[in-house]
Amino acid sequence: MPTRRRAAALAAVLLIGSLTACGQEARGGSRYKPEAGKGGTIGLAMPTKSSERWIADGKNMAEQFRRAGYKTDLQYGDDKVENQVAQIENMITKGHRLLVVAAINGSALTDVLQRAHDAGIPVISYDRLILGSPYVDYYASFDNEKVGRLQGQYILDRLKLKKPDKGAEKHYNIELFAGSPNDNNTKYFWSGAMKVLDPYFKTGQLVVRSKQTEMNQATTQDWNGGIAQKRMDDLISKSYGDEKVDAVLSPYDGMSLGIISALKSAGYSAKDLPVVTGQDAELASVKSIARGEQTQTVFKDTRKLAKQAVQMGDAVLTGKKPEVNNTTDYDNGKRVVPAYLLNPVSIDKSNTQLLVDEGYFTAGQLK
């Protein structure tokens, strides 16, 4: 009889434990620890300080998380995967409540995110989708395919190409650059641009004289401006004799400035530079646009992106459901990650004042 009573008591304890666990899952998963409410430390893992936008992203998120009632641990990986992994491991060891990660290499974090999951720490993928892990809870970014469409359409508009026409006599020379091969966003930027430009390649109105028309031929490791400059040097010397480059698809401002340096070294002046696109509205590029050198950039207000990531993180940690507007398109190979996407804006010489009106830069900074 005593043995039976002990067995019954043990069964009752196990049943209660099971029901408690079910109740936690019904509230969104015990790993989120919503009962803890506000407070604790948020780990912010950013990729590099070599780009002013990432410095601004980290600063904006840190400030907004602090205003929301959290401490922050902001780290930069200096474009070295091993640095970022070590930084995230340290954040997990310290017991941070949430990780917000802008990955250097989207495919290199599988093991460390397993550790975060085991420690009950949720993860928000920031701007660059983390790949190959089921433990990415949310994704905050911009509509990255639209970024590419804006760049491609700007080139068509500046070249006055209104519709594909196989009988058109005029053709324009264009060279194509893509982002870093280890950044998942690269394929979205490229895909968006190609959807716009491809019909004009087929009609011959746009010609890539180098024949480097595939994304893997055009990628630029770590979005490095020096690498882009060297490749542009090579393209000009090998594929352009008497011909001129009319347009360059560049996905990022830091690369655009390197490309323009190569063009200037080859004899192009501000008056005959080709159309050169960009992205991130970095101050040096906005000033270049004002001088009539770089032609366009895509403005992504990272203050708003930081705000969205903070709202997501706060909702997760307080037992609420984060706001998302895309639950179908961002498959990281292990799961479709719920995402919130913000809209990018095309900027050229005609509307740089928008950056001042939005408080992104002061009028003095743009002089």
HELIX and SHEET records of a PDB file:
HELIX    1   1 PRO A    2  ALA A   26  1                                  25    
HELIX    2   2 SER A   30  TYR A   32  5                                   3    
HELIX    3   3 PRO A   34  ALA A   36  5                                   3    
HELIX    4   4 GLU A   52  ARG A   67  1                                  16    
HELIX    5   5 VAL A   81  THR A   93  1                                  13    
HELIX    6   6 THR A  110  ASP A  118  1                                   9    
HELIX    7   7 ASN A  144  ARG A  158  1                                  15    
HELIX    8   8 ASN A  185  THR A  203  1                                  19    
HELIX    9   9 MET A  215  ALA A  218  1                                   4    
HELIX   10  10 GLN A  221  TRP A  223  5                                   3    
HELIX   11  11 GLY A  225  SER A  239  1                                  15    
HELIX   12  12 ASP A  253  SER A  265  1                                  13    
HELIX   13  13 LEU A  283  ALA A  290  1                                   8    
HELIX   14  14 THR A  302  LEU A  317  1                                  16    
HELIX   15  15 GLN A  353  ASP A  357  1                                   5    
SHEET    1   A 6 LYS A  71  TYR A  76  0                                        
SHEET    2   A 6 THR A  41  MET A  46  1                                        
SHEET    3   A 6 LEU A  98  VAL A 101  1                                        
SHEET    4   A 6 VAL A 123  TYR A 126  1                                        
SHEET    5   A 6 TYR A 138  PHE A 142  1                                        
SHEET    6   A 6 ALA A 339  LEU A 342  1                                        
SHEET    1   B 4 LEU A 206  VAL A 207  0                                        
SHEET    2   B 4 TYR A 172  LEU A 176  1                                        
SHEET    3   B 4 ALA A 247  LEU A 249  1                                        
SHEET    4   B 4 VAL A 275  VAL A 276  1                                        
SHEET    1   C 2 GLN A 296  PHE A 299  0                                        
SHEET    2   C 2 VAL A 345  ASP A 348 -1                                        
END                                                                             
